[in-house]
């Protein structure tokens, strides 16, 4: 049933603009498929659907160009990042990220997976990761973003 429902969701979004989950549920009901909003929400996530603006100012569901496996992996790393990072600081174009012992490699991998603009590379030890940025302003902005994620 799940495979049939998800196939129908993909067919629906290729044939028409669907802006909300409620619209999706109604379209599925017209096809004889019953589902809950929670089920549709999980399907949208599993199918890697995103909302894209249309020409008339509304939004519609489309399949994301980003690979679902890569996105799920990055999401898991982001969770590790949030749980393991204790602080960050900036020294010119270098961001120093402090973590719980043993978690710096995971934090570095999470940051690498986030496709951060201006990130040249990262290097991680046991409880410290350094991020080399292209410029000092980019490093300062990244440190602010990291601090906001930790709040």
NUKE-556877 format. One record per residue (C-alpha): x, y, z. Coordinates in steps of 0.001 Angstrom, whole numbers, plus 500000, padded with zeros to 6 digits. Example, Ala and Ser with C-alpha at 12.3 -4.5 7.8 and 13.67 -1.06 7.14 Angstrom:
<pts>
c1  c2  c3
512300  495500  507800
513670  498940  507140
</pts>
This chain:
<pts>
c1  c2  c3
500000  500000  500000
502819  502418  500873
504548  501930  497515
501264  502444  495654
500455  505577  497683
503912  507059  497142
503790  506272  493421
500429  508024  493250
501842  511059  495101
504642  511316  492540
502159  511012  489693
499922  513696  491199
502701  516255  491660
503911  515765  488074
500417  516363  486687
499284  519279  488854
500375  521880  491372
499768  520704  494931
500460  523347  497554
499397  521702  500830
499216  518298  502457
495443  518708  502651
495326  519112  498858
497475  515992  498555
495084  514049  500805
492110  515174  498715
493817  514135  495470
494665  510737  496964
491052  510283  498139
489860  510943  494573
492095  508043  493510
490629  505793  496204
493606  506009  498554
492897  506817  502186
495688  508240  504359
496220  510509  507331
498054  513819  507361
500846  512206  509415
501257  509476  506791
501421  512045  503997
503987  514026  505974
506206  510922  506278
505725  510145  502581
506763  513687  501641
509928  513299  503696
510731  509824  502332
510122  510931  498737
512376  513944  499285
509689  516408  498218
510176  520117  498704
507995  523154  498071
508973  525276  495110
507509  528691  494211
505291  528877  491144
504913  531753  488700
501663  532877  490356
503211  533328  493815
501991  530050  495280
504027  526944  496091
503965  523391  494826
505545  520095  495805
508407  518855  493621
511052  516168  494001
514271  517669  495349
517348  517358  493166
519371  516525  496291
519932  512821  496828
517750  511465  499669
520461  509198  501130
522927  512062  501321
520317  514307  502899
519416  511699  505557
523103  511176  506340
523618  514929  506709
520581  515099  509008
521996  512424  511300
525325  514225  511382
523588  517495  512233
521974  515789  515236
525381  514540  516371
526697  518054  515857
524005  519607  518050
524553  517078  520822
528369  517062  520776
529540  520621  520145
530212  522695  523260
531518  525987  521797
533145  527737  518878
535536  530643  518402
537133  532519  515507
540772  533350  514746
540884  535316  511483
539646  532895  508793
539698  529829  511093
536741  528625  513139
537648  526473  516153
534874  524109  517244
535160  522464  520672
533292  519200  521271
532755  516523  523852
535733  514081  523877
535822  511894  520772
533161  513826  518842
535257  516291  516840
535450  513985  513774
531642  513692  513726
531222  517457  514121
533702  518055  511280
531864  515563  509064
528540  517236  509891
529931  520628  508925
531442  519242  505727
528030  517754  504861
526265  521086  505314
527841  522541  502148
528825  525766  503888
529670  528653  501579
533354  529535  501841
534412  526403  503718
537784  525331  502310
538207  522309  504564
538159  520927  508063
540525  519040  510330
539472  517243  513485
541273  515859  516498
539649  514271  519539
537711  517225  520967
538548  520069  518579
537786  520677  514917
539167  523547  512875
537395  524906  509833
539345  526912  507322
537204  529568  505657
538002  531678  502591
537784  534920  504583
537528  536308  508101
533973  537659  507595
532824  534217  506441
534478  532651  509499
532763  535108  511831
529388  534466  510182
529849  530706  510461
530736  530954  514152
527569  533002  514753
525523  530371  512885
527078  527566  514945
526378  529428  518171
522745  529930  517147
522402  526193  516371
523672  525388  519859
521052  527578  521585
</pts>
